[in-house]
Amino acid sequence: MRDLLIISDQDLVQDPPFSRMDLISCRNLLIDLNGDLQARLIRLFHYALNPDGVLFPDNSETIGKVPALFAPLNRKW
């Protein structure tokens, strides 16, 4: 399993994005950012994910100004 994962530190604001990712988990990240930076990161996450990839934010977070980029898989979770 370990050979299938890449775990890495990344400065989301300054570093170029990874691409072809299956999952992005951003727990307790977006809630601490202003709306413009949230929108910028949501677009970056959309670019970085595979077409069937999943963005996994915290349940208290939303994708704010750019909701058309993602559709919920399960509204409860």
Distance bins in CASP14 RR format, pairs under 12 A and 6 or more apart:
PFRMAT RR
TARGET T0000
AUTHOR 0000-0000-0000
RMODE 2
METHOD distances of the structure
MODEL  1
1 7 0 0 0 0 0 1 0 0 0 0 0
4 22 0 0 0 0 1 0 0 0 0 0 0
4 23 0 0 0 0 0 1 0 0 0 0 0
5 21 0 0 0 0 0 1 0 0 0 0 0
5 22 0 0 0 0 0 1 0 0 0 0 0
5 23 0 0 0 0 1 0 0 0 0 0 0
6 18 1 0 0 1 0 0 0 0 0 0 0
6 19 0 0 0 0 0 1 0 0 0 0 0
6 20 0 0 0 0 0 1 0 0 0 0 0
6 21 0 0 0 0 1 0 0 0 0 0 0
6 22 0 0 0 0 0 1 0 0 0 0 0
6 23 0 0 0 0 0 1 0 0 0 0 0
7 18 0 0 0 0 0 1 0 0 0 0 0
7 21 0 0 0 0 0 1 0 0 0 0 0
7 23 0 0 0 0 0 1 0 0 0 0 0
7 25 0 0 0 0 0 1 0 0 0 0 0
8 15 0 0 0 0 1 0 0 0 0 0 0
8 17 0 0 0 0 0 1 0 0 0 0 0
8 18 1 0 0 1 0 0 0 0 0 0 0
8 21 0 0 0 0 0 1 0 0 0 0 0
9 15 0 0 0 0 1 0 0 0 0 0 0
9 18 0 0 0 0 0 1 0 0 0 0 0
10 16 0 0 0 0 1 0 0 0 0 0 0
10 17 0 0 0 0 1 0 0 0 0 0 0
10 18 1 0 0 1 0 0 0 0 0 0 0
10 21 0 0 0 0 0 1 0 0 0 0 0
10 24 0 0 0 0 0 1 0 0 0 0 0
10 26 0 0 0 0 0 1 0 0 0 0 0
10 29 0 0 0 0 0 1 0 0 0 0 0
10 41 0 0 0 0 0 1 0 0 0 0 0
10 44 0 0 0 0 0 1 0 0 0 0 0
10 45 0 0 0 0 0 1 0 0 0 0 0
10 48 0 0 0 0 0 1 0 0 0 0 0
11 17 0 0 0 0 0 1 0 0 0 0 0
11 41 0 0 0 0 0 1 0 0 0 0 0
11 44 0 0 0 0 0 1 0 0 0 0 0
12 18 0 0 0 0 0 1 0 0 0 0 0
12 24 0 0 0 0 0 1 0 0 0 0 0
12 26 0 0 0 0 1 0 0 0 0 0 0
12 29 1 0 0 1 0 0 0 0 0 0 0
12 30 0 0 0 0 0 1 0 0 0 0 0
12 32 0 0 0 0 0 1 0 0 0 0 0
12 33 0 0 0 0 1 0 0 0 0 0 0
12 37 0 0 0 0 1 0 0 0 0 0 0
12 38 0 0 0 0 0 1 0 0 0 0 0
12 40 0 0 0 0 1 0 0 0 0 0 0
12 41 1 0 1 0 0 0 0 0 0 0 0
12 42 0 0 0 0 0 1 0 0 0 0 0
12 43 0 0 0 0 0 1 0 0 0 0 0
12 44 1 0 0 1 0 0 0 0 0 0 0
12 45 0 0 0 0 1 0 0 0 0 0 0
12 48 0 0 0 0 1 0 0 0 0 0 0
13 29 0 0 0 0 0 1 0 0 0 0 0
13 33 0 0 0 0 1 0 0 0 0 0 0
13 34 0 0 0 0 0 1 0 0 0 0 0
13 36 0 0 0 0 0 1 0 0 0 0 0
13 37 1 0 0 1 0 0 0 0 0 0 0
13 38 0 0 0 0 0 1 0 0 0 0 0
13 40 0 0 0 0 1 0 0 0 0 0 0
13 41 1 0 0 1 0 0 0 0 0 0 0
13 44 0 0 0 0 1 0 0 0 0 0 0
14 40 0 0 0 0 0 1 0 0 0 0 0
14 41 0 0 0 0 0 1 0 0 0 0 0
14 44 0 0 0 0 0 1 0 0 0 0 0
15 44 0 0 0 0 0 1 0 0 0 0 0
15 48 0 0 0 0 0 1 0 0 0 0 0
16 44 0 0 0 0 1 0 0 0 0 0 0
16 47 0 0 0 0 0 1 0 0 0 0 0
16 48 0 0 0 0 1 0 0 0 0 0 0
17 24 0 0 0 0 1 0 0 0 0 0 0
17 40 0 0 0 0 0 1 0 0 0 0 0
17 41 0 0 0 0 1 0 0 0 0 0 0
17 42 0 0 0 0 0 1 0 0 0 0 0
17 43 0 0 0 0 1 0 0 0 0 0 0
17 44 1 0 1 0 0 0 0 0 0 0 0
17 45 0 0 0 0 1 0 0 0 0 0 0
17 46 0 0 0 0 1 0 0 0 0 0 0
17 47 1 0 1 0 0 0 0 0 0 0 0
17 48 1 0 1 0 0 0 0 0 0 0 0
17 49 0 0 0 0 1 0 0 0 0 0 0
18 24 0 0 0 0 1 0 0 0 0 0 0
18 44 0 0 0 0 1 0 0 0 0 0 0
18 45 0 0 0 0 0 1 0 0 0 0 0
18 47 0 0 0 0 1 0 0 0 0 0 0
18 48 1 0 1 0 0 0 0 0 0 0 0
18 49 0 0 0 0 1 0 0 0 0 0 0
18 50 0 0 0 0 0 1 0 0 0 0 0
19 44 0 0 0 0 0 1 0 0 0 0 0
19 45 0 0 0 0 0 1 0 0 0 0 0
19 46 0 0 0 0 0 1 0 0 0 0 0
19 47 1 0 0 1 0 0 0 0 0 0 0
19 48 1 0 1 0 0 0 0 0 0 0 0
19 49 0 0 0 0 1 0 0 0 0 0 0
19 50 0 0 0 0 1 0 0 0 0 0 0
19 51 0 0 0 0 0 1 0 0 0 0 0
19 53 0 0 0 0 0 1 0 0 0 0 0
20 47 0 0 0 0 0 1 0 0 0 0 0
20 48 1 0 0 1 0 0 0 0 0 0 0
20 49 0 0 0 0 1 0 0 0 0 0 0
20 50 1 0 1 0 0 0 0 0 0 0 0
20 51 0 0 0 0 1 0 0 0 0 0 0
20 52 0 0 0 0 0 1 0 0 0 0 0
20 53 0 0 0 0 1 0 0 0 0 0 0
21 44 0 0 0 0 0 1 0 0 0 0 0
21 45 0 0 0 0 1 0 0 0 0 0 0
21 46 0 0 0 0 0 1 0 0 0 0 0
21 47 0 0 0 0 1 0 0 0 0 0 0
21 48 1 0 1 0 0 0 0 0 0 0 0
21 49 1 0 1 0 0 0 0 0 0 0 0
21 50 1 0 0 1 0 0 0 0 0 0 0
21 51 0 0 0 0 0 1 0 0 0 0 0
21 52 0 0 0 0 0 1 0 0 0 0 0
21 53 1 0 0 1 0 0 0 0 0 0 0
21 54 0 0 0 0 1 0 0 0 0 0 0
21 55 0 0 0 0 1 0 0 0 0 0 0
21 56 0 0 0 0 0 1 0 0 0 0 0
22 48 0 0 0 0 0 1 0 0 0 0 0
22 49 1 0 0 1 0 0 0 0 0 0 0
22 50 1 0 1 0 0 0 0 0 0 0 0
22 51 0 0 0 0 0 1 0 0 0 0 0
22 52 1 0 0 1 0 0 0 0 0 0 0
22 53 1 0 1 0 0 0 0 0 0 0 0
22 54 1 0 0 1 0 0 0 0 0 0 0
22 55 0 0 0 0 0 1 0 0 0 0 0
22 56 0 0 0 0 0 1 0 0 0 0 0
23 45 0 0 0 0 0 1 0 0 0 0 0
23 48 0 0 0 0 0 1 0 0 0 0 0
23 49 0 0 0 0 1 0 0 0 0 0 0
23 50 0 0 0 0 1 0 0 0 0 0 0
23 52 0 0 0 0 0 1 0 0 0 0 0
23 53 1 0 0 1 0 0 0 0 0 0 0
23 54 1 0 1 0 0 0 0 0 0 0 0
23 55 0 0 0 0 1 0 0 0 0 0 0
23 56 1 0 0 1 0 0 0 0 0 0 0
23 57 0 0 0 0 0 1 0 0 0 0 0
23 73 0 0 0 0 0 1 0 0 0 0 0
24 30 0 0 0 0 0 1 0 0 0 0 0
24 41 0 0 0 0 1 0 0 0 0 0 0
24 42 0 0 0 0 0 1 0 0 0 0 0
24 44 0 0 0 0 1 0 0 0 0 0 0
24 45 1 0 1 0 0 0 0 0 0 0 0
24 46 0 0 0 0 1 0 0 0 0 0 0
24 47 0 0 0 0 0 1 0 0 0 0 0
24 48 1 0 0 1 0 0 0 0 0 0 0
24 49 1 0 0 1 0 0 0 0 0 0 0
24 50 0 0 0 0 0 1 0 0 0 0 0
24 53 0 0 0 0 1 0 0 0 0 0 0
24 54 1 0 0 1 0 0 0 0 0 0 0
24 55 1 0 1 0 0 0 0 0 0 0 0
24 56 1 0 0 1 0 0 0 0 0 0 0
24 57 0 0 0 0 1 0 0 0 0 0 0
24 63 0 0 0 0 0 1 0 0 0 0 0
24 70 0 0 0 0 0 1 0 0 0 0 0
25 45 0 0 0 0 0 1 0 0 0 0 0
25 49 0 0 0 0 0 1 0 0 0 0 0
25 53 0 0 0 0 0 1 0 0 0 0 0
25 54 0 0 0 0 1 0 0 0 0 0 0
25 55 0 0 0 0 1 0 0 0 0 0 0
25 56 1 0 1 0 0 0 0 0 0 0 0
25 57 0 0 0 0 1 0 0 0 0 0 0
25 58 0 0 0 0 1 0 0 0 0 0 0
25 61 0 0 0 0 0 1 0 0 0 0 0
26 32 0 0 0 0 0 1 0 0 0 0 0
26 33 0 0 0 0 0 1 0 0 0 0 0
26 38 0 0 0 0 0 1 0 0 0 0 0
26 41 1 0 0 1 0 0 0 0 0 0 0
26 42 0 0 0 0 1 0 0 0 0 0 0
26 44 0 0 0 0 0 1 0 0 0 0 0
26 45 1 0 0 1 0 0 0 0 0 0 0
26 48 0 0 0 0 0 1 0 0 0 0 0
26 49 0 0 0 0 0 1 0 0 0 0 0
26 54 0 0 0 0 0 1 0 0 0 0 0
26 55 1 0 0 1 0 0 0 0 0 0 0
26 56 1 0 0 1 0 0 0 0 0 0 0
26 57 1 0 1 0 0 0 0 0 0 0 0
26 58 1 0 0 1 0 0 0 0 0 0 0
26 60 0 0 0 0 0 1 0 0 0 0 0
26 61 1 0 0 1 0 0 0 0 0 0 0
26 62 0 0 0 0 0 1 0 0 0 0 0
26 63 0 0 0 0 0 1 0 0 0 0 0
27 55 0 0 0 0 0 1 0 0 0 0 0
27 56 1 0 0 1 0 0 0 0 0 0 0
27 57 1 0 0 1 0 0 0 0 0 0 0
27 58 1 0 1 0 0 0 0 0 0 0 0
27 59 0 0 0 0 1 0 0 0 0 0 0
27 60 0 0 0 0 1 0 0 0 0 0 0
27 61 0 0 0 0 1 0 0 0 0 0 0
28 56 0 0 0 0 0 1 0 0 0 0 0
28 57 0 0 0 0 1 0 0 0 0 0 0
28 58 1 0 1 0 0 0 0 0 0 0 0
28 59 0 0 0 0 0 1 0 0 0 0 0
28 60 0 0 0 0 1 0 0 0 0 0 0
28 61 1 0 0 1 0 0 0 0 0 0 0
29 37 0 0 0 0 0 1 0 0 0 0 0
29 38 0 0 0 0 1 0 0 0 0 0 0
29 41 1 0 0 1 0 0 0 0 0 0 0
29 42 0 0 0 0 0 1 0 0 0 0 0
29 44 0 0 0 0 0 1 0 0 0 0 0
29 45 0 0 0 0 0 1 0 0 0 0 0
29 55 0 0 0 0 0 1 0 0 0 0 0
29 56 0 0 0 0 0 1 0 0 0 0 0
29 57 1 0 0 1 0 0 0 0 0 0 0
29 58 1 0 0 1 0 0 0 0 0 0 0
29 60 0 0 0 0 0 1 0 0 0 0 0
29 61 1 0 0 1 0 0 0 0 0 0 0
29 63 0 0 0 0 0 1 0 0 0 0 0
30 37 0 0 0 0 1 0 0 0 0 0 0
30 38 1 0 1 0 0 0 0 0 0 0 0
30 39 0 0 0 0 1 0 0 0 0 0 0
30 40 0 0 0 0 0 1 0 0 0 0 0
30 41 1 0 0 1 0 0 0 0 0 0 0
30 42 1 0 0 1 0 0 0 0 0 0 0
30 44 0 0 0 0 0 1 0 0 0 0 0
30 45 0 0 0 0 1 0 0 0 0 0 0
30 55 0 0 0 0 0 1 0 0 0 0 0
30 56 0 0 0 0 0 1 0 0 0 0 0
30 57 1 0 0 1 0 0 0 0 0 0 0
30 58 1 0 0 1 0 0 0 0 0 0 0
30 59 0 0 0 0 0 1 0 0 0 0 0
30 60 0 0 0 0 1 0 0 0 0 0 0
30 61 1 0 1 0 0 0 0 0 0 0 0
30 62 1 0 0 1 0 0 0 0 0 0 0
30 63 1 0 0 1 0 0 0 0 0 0 0
30 64 0 0 0 0 1 0 0 0 0 0 0
30 65 0 0 0 0 0 1 0 0 0 0 0
30 66 0 0 0 0 0 1 0 0 0 0 0
31 37 0 0 0 0 0 1 0 0 0 0 0
31 38 0 0 0 0 1 0 0 0 0 0 0
31 41 0 0 0 0 0 1 0 0 0 0 0
31 57 0 0 0 0 1 0 0 0 0 0 0
31 58 1 0 0 1 0 0 0 0 0 0 0
31 59 0 0 0 0 0 1 0 0 0 0 0
31 60 1 0 0 1 0 0 0 0 0 0 0
31 61 1 0 1 0 0 0 0 0 0 0 0
31 62 0 0 0 0 1 0 0 0 0 0 0
31 63 0 0 0 0 0 1 0 0 0 0 0
31 64 0 0 0 0 0 1 0 0 0 0 0
32 38 0 0 0 0 1 0 0 0 0 0 0
32 41 0 0 0 0 0 1 0 0 0 0 0
32 58 0 0 0 0 0 1 0 0 0 0 0
32 60 0 0 0 0 0 1 0 0 0 0 0
32 61 0 0 0 0 1 0 0 0 0 0 0
33 39 0 0 0 0 1 0 0 0 0 0 0
33 40 0 0 0 0 1 0 0 0 0 0 0
33 41 1 0 0 1 0 0 0 0 0 0 0
33 42 0 0 0 0 0 1 0 0 0 0 0
33 57 0 0 0 0 0 1 0 0 0 0 0
33 61 0 0 0 0 1 0 0 0 0 0 0
33 64 0 0 0 0 0 1 0 0 0 0 0
34 40 0 0 0 0 1 0 0 0 0 0 0
34 41 0 0 0 0 0 1 0 0 0 0 0
34 64 0 0 0 0 0 1 0 0 0 0 0
34 65 0 0 0 0 0 1 0 0 0 0 0
35 41 0 0 0 0 1 0 0 0 0 0 0
35 42 0 0 0 0 1 0 0 0 0 0 0
35 61 0 0 0 0 0 1 0 0 0 0 0
35 62 0 0 0 0 0 1 0 0 0 0 0
35 63 0 0 0 0 0 1 0 0 0 0 0
35 64 1 0 0 1 0 0 0 0 0 0 0
35 65 1 0 0 1 0 0 0 0 0 0 0
35 66 0 0 0 0 0 1 0 0 0 0 0
36 42 0 0 0 0 0 1 0 0 0 0 0
36 43 0 0 0 0 0 1 0 0 0 0 0
36 64 0 0 0 0 0 1 0 0 0 0 0
36 65 0 0 0 0 1 0 0 0 0 0 0
36 66 0 0 0 0 0 1 0 0 0 0 0
37 43 0 0 0 0 0 1 0 0 0 0 0
37 44 0 0 0 0 0 1 0 0 0 0 0
37 64 0 0 0 0 0 1 0 0 0 0 0
37 65 0 0 0 0 0 1 0 0 0 0 0
38 44 0 0 0 0 0 1 0 0 0 0 0
38 45 0 0 0 0 0 1 0 0 0 0 0
38 57 0 0 0 0 0 1 0 0 0 0 0
38 61 0 0 0 0 1 0 0 0 0 0 0
38 62 0 0 0 0 1 0 0 0 0 0 0
38 63 1 0 0 1 0 0 0 0 0 0 0
38 64 1 0 0 1 0 0 0 0 0 0 0
38 65 1 0 0 1 0 0 0 0 0 0 0
38 66 0 0 0 0 1 0 0 0 0 0 0
38 67 0 0 0 0 0 1 0 0 0 0 0
39 45 0 0 0 0 0 1 0 0 0 0 0
39 46 0 0 0 0 0 1 0 0 0 0 0
39 62 0 0 0 0 0 1 0 0 0 0 0
39 63 0 0 0 0 1 0 0 0 0 0 0
39 64 1 0 0 1 0 0 0 0 0 0 0
39 65 1 0 1 0 0 0 0 0 0 0 0
39 66 1 0 1 0 0 0 0 0 0 0 0
39 67 0 0 0 0 0 1 0 0 0 0 0
39 68 0 0 0 0 0 1 0 0 0 0 0
39 69 0 0 0 0 1 0 0 0 0 0 0
40 46 0 0 0 0 0 1 0 0 0 0 0
40 47 0 0 0 0 0 1 0 0 0 0 0
40 63 0 0 0 0 0 1 0 0 0 0 0
40 64 0 0 0 0 0 1 0 0 0 0 0
40 65 0 0 0 0 1 0 0 0 0 0 0
40 66 0 0 0 0 1 0 0 0 0 0 0
41 47 0 0 0 0 0 1 0 0 0 0 0
41 48 0 0 0 0 1 0 0 0 0 0 0
41 55 0 0 0 0 0 1 0 0 0 0 0
41 57 0 0 0 0 0 1 0 0 0 0 0
41 61 0 0 0 0 0 1 0 0 0 0 0
41 63 0 0 0 0 1 0 0 0 0 0 0
41 64 0 0 0 0 0 1 0 0 0 0 0
41 65 0 0 0 0 0 1 0 0 0 0 0
41 66 0 0 0 0 1 0 0 0 0 0 0
41 69 0 0 0 0 0 1 0 0 0 0 0
42 48 0 0 0 0 0 1 0 0 0 0 0
42 49 0 0 0 0 0 1 0 0 0 0 0
42 55 1 0 0 1 0 0 0 0 0 0 0
42 57 0 0 0 0 1 0 0 0 0 0 0
42 61 0 0 0 0 0 1 0 0 0 0 0
42 62 0 0 0 0 1 0 0 0 0 0 0
42 63 1 0 1 0 0 0 0 0 0 0 0
42 64 1 0 0 1 0 0 0 0 0 0 0
42 65 1 0 0 1 0 0 0 0 0 0 0
42 66 1 0 1 0 0 0 0 0 0 0 0
42 67 0 0 0 0 1 0 0 0 0 0 0
42 68 0 0 0 0 0 1 0 0 0 0 0
42 69 1 0 0 1 0 0 0 0 0 0 0
42 70 1 0 0 1 0 0 0 0 0 0 0
43 49 0 0 0 0 0 1 0 0 0 0 0
43 55 0 0 0 0 0 1 0 0 0 0 0
43 63 0 0 0 0 1 0 0 0 0 0 0
43 64 0 0 0 0 0 1 0 0 0 0 0
43 65 0 0 0 0 1 0 0 0 0 0 0
43 66 1 0 0 1 0 0 0 0 0 0 0
43 67 0 0 0 0 0 1 0 0 0 0 0
43 68 0 0 0 0 0 1 0 0 0 0 0
43 69 1 0 0 1 0 0 0 0 0 0 0
43 70 0 0 0 0 0 1 0 0 0 0 0
44 55 0 0 0 0 0 1 0 0 0 0 0
44 66 0 0 0 0 0 1 0 0 0 0 0
44 69 0 0 0 0 0 1 0 0 0 0 0
45 53 0 0 0 0 1 0 0 0 0 0 0
45 54 0 0 0 0 0 1 0 0 0 0 0
45 55 1 0 1 0 0 0 0 0 0 0 0
45 56 0 0 0 0 0 1 0 0 0 0 0
45 57 0 0 0 0 1 0 0 0 0 0 0
45 61 0 0 0 0 0 1 0 0 0 0 0
45 63 0 0 0 0 1 0 0 0 0 0 0
45 66 0 0 0 0 1 0 0 0 0 0 0
45 69 0 0 0 0 1 0 0 0 0 0 0
45 70 0 0 0 0 1 0 0 0 0 0 0
46 53 0 0 0 0 1 0 0 0 0 0 0
46 54 0 0 0 0 0 1 0 0 0 0 0
46 55 1 0 0 1 0 0 0 0 0 0 0
46 63 0 0 0 0 1 0 0 0 0 0 0
46 66 1 0 0 1 0 0 0 0 0 0 0
46 67 0 0 0 0 0 1 0 0 0 0 0
46 68 0 0 0 0 1 0 0 0 0 0 0
46 69 1 0 1 0 0 0 0 0 0 0 0
46 70 1 0 0 1 0 0 0 0 0 0 0
46 71 0 0 0 0 0 1 0 0 0 0 0
47 53 0 0 0 0 0 1 0 0 0 0 0
47 55 0 0 0 0 0 1 0 0 0 0 0
47 66 0 0 0 0 0 1 0 0 0 0 0
47 69 0 0 0 0 1 0 0 0 0 0 0
48 54 0 0 0 0 0 1 0 0 0 0 0
48 55 0 0 0 0 1 0 0 0 0 0 0
48 69 0 0 0 0 0 1 0 0 0 0 0
49 55 1 0 0 1 0 0 0 0 0 0 0
49 56 0 0 0 0 0 1 0 0 0 0 0
49 69 0 0 0 0 1 0 0 0 0 0 0
49 70 0 0 0 0 1 0 0 0 0 0 0
51 69 0 0 0 0 0 1 0 0 0 0 0
51 70 0 0 0 0 0 1 0 0 0 0 0
52 71 0 0 0 0 0 1 0 0 0 0 0
52 73 0 0 0 0 0 1 0 0 0 0 0
53 69 0 0 0 0 0 1 0 0 0 0 0
53 70 0 0 0 0 1 0 0 0 0 0 0
53 71 0 0 0 0 0 1 0 0 0 0 0
53 73 0 0 0 0 1 0 0 0 0 0 0
54 70 0 0 0 0 1 0 0 0 0 0 0
54 71 0 0 0 0 0 1 0 0 0 0 0
54 72 0 0 0 0 0 1 0 0 0 0 0
54 73 1 0 0 1 0 0 0 0 0 0 0
54 74 0 0 0 0 0 1 0 0 0 0 0
54 77 0 0 0 0 0 1 0 0 0 0 0
55 61 0 0 0 0 0 1 0 0 0 0 0
55 62 0 0 0 0 0 1 0 0 0 0 0
55 63 1 0 0 1 0 0 0 0 0 0 0
55 66 0 0 0 0 0 1 0 0 0 0 0
55 67 0 0 0 0 0 1 0 0 0 0 0
55 69 0 0 0 0 1 0 0 0 0 0 0
55 70 1 0 1 0 0 0 0 0 0 0 0
55 71 0 0 0 0 0 1 0 0 0 0 0
55 72 0 0 0 0 1 0 0 0 0 0 0
55 73 0 0 0 0 1 0 0 0 0 0 0
56 63 0 0 0 0 0 1 0 0 0 0 0
56 70 0 0 0 0 0 1 0 0 0 0 0
56 72 0 0 0 0 0 1 0 0 0 0 0
56 73 0 0 0 0 1 0 0 0 0 0 0
56 74 0 0 0 0 0 1 0 0 0 0 0
56 77 0 0 0 0 1 0 0 0 0 0 0
57 63 1 0 0 1 0 0 0 0 0 0 0
57 64 0 0 0 0 0 1 0 0 0 0 0
57 70 0 0 0 0 1 0 0 0 0 0 0
57 72 0 0 0 0 0 1 0 0 0 0 0
57 73 0 0 0 0 0 1 0 0 0 0 0
57 77 0 0 0 0 0 1 0 0 0 0 0
58 77 0 0 0 0 0 1 0 0 0 0 0
59 72 0 0 0 0 0 1 0 0 0 0 0
59 74 0 0 0 0 0 1 0 0 0 0 0
59 75 0 0 0 0 0 1 0 0 0 0 0
59 76 0 0 0 0 1 0 0 0 0 0 0
59 77 1 0 0 1 0 0 0 0 0 0 0
61 70 0 0 0 0 0 1 0 0 0 0 0
62 70 0 0 0 0 0 1 0 0 0 0 0
62 72 0 0 0 0 0 1 0 0 0 0 0
62 75 0 0 0 0 0 1 0 0 0 0 0
63 69 1 0 0 1 0 0 0 0 0 0 0
63 70 1 0 1 0 0 0 0 0 0 0 0
63 71 0 0 0 0 0 1 0 0 0 0 0
63 72 0 0 0 0 1 0 0 0 0 0 0
64 70 0 0 0 0 0 1 0 0 0 0 0
END
